[in-house]
Amino acid sequence: MGYTHYWTFDRSKMTQDDLKIAFKKAVDEIVNLKNNLPKKIVIKGGQGDDEPIFNEKEIWFNGNSESDEDHETFGITLEQPEPRYQGENVNFGFCKTARKPYDLLVCASLIALNKNMPEAFTYSSDGGEEDWKKPKAFYQQFCESTIEDESWYVWREHKTVEGEETPRLLVPWADPDLYEYPMDWQFKTIAEAEAAKSEFAPDEDWYLVLETSKIVKRYKSLDKQKSS
């Protein structure tokens, strides 16, 4: 079949809201990767000409057909595609790149999609460890240092606690005068946060709060600094 990468994208593993957010984050990373490719690697649309597509609903690109650097189209959509024939597994996809230059962005894109949607998106490849060293290093250089860790909280509306002059957001608890631990109400997905809200206080007004922790710099350990 030739040098090929394979993936499974089971969109049912995530809620629609979480899927949209994660897909958009993956696309943002892929655009960043494309913009930092070596100048000799030219990315075109799916047919090897025109402009590639990177948006919140679709990824569609190829190599440059003018210099014979295109091969199979790399295309993934947010929405599940319709089956083209009876019994087709629409969650499964593949792209044969023949190791042409655009393969670097294909591999890095697979990494980005898996990193942002690990429960829904998995991949495999004909390539071995050596083949994947460069794509992994490329992704790490331009994406991993900017990954944001997200947490979702559900909070009561502003309420004034005894002894305080201004209202503040309170976590769900029967007694608004009690101080509570925010980590007790931290969730990794919107769906989990909303489920907690529905369970503990379905008739009250709430805030859904997104908190992000962004890595801005890595520091080597003292041992690594001495050895480098």
Secondary structure, 3 states (H helix, E strand, C coil): CCCEEEEEECHHHCCHHHHHHHHHHHHHHHHHHHHCCCCCCCCECCCCCCCCEECCCEEEEECCHHHCCCCCCEEEECCCCCCCCCCCCCCEEEEECCCCCCHHHHHHHHHHHHHHCCCCEEEEECCCHHHHHHHHHHHHHHCHHHCEEEEEEEEECCECCCCCCCCECCCCCCCCCCCCCHHHHEECCHHHHHHHHHHHCCCCCEEEEEEEEECCCCCCCHHHHHHC
